[in-house]
Amino acid sequence: MMGWYGSGMGFAGWFFMGLFWLVLLGVIIWAVVRLLPTRHQGHGGPSATETPEEILDRRFARGEIDVETYQAQRTALVQSRGDRQSRP
């Protein structure tokens, strides 16, 4: 009879084929998780609790903004905080 290959793969063949696919799927999932960016900034990025003043200070320290911009934005922050605090 054509196409008849004996009694098939047997238990060991099915077991190792299933194990191979499970390991391959695990490696693919692991690689995708490692390559995608995470939602939390645990490696020196800005934290979720960072205040606007701290962000402004950090930007000024890195040289992203000049002295005039820093002072203007700092003044605007202080004034907006004062306005919010005076309102009920």
Secondary structure, 3 states (H helix, E strand, C coil): CCCCCCCCCHHHHHHHHHHHHHHHHHHHHHHHHHHCCCCCCCCCCCCCCCCHHHHHHHHHHHCCCCHHHHHHHHHHHHHHHHHHHHCC
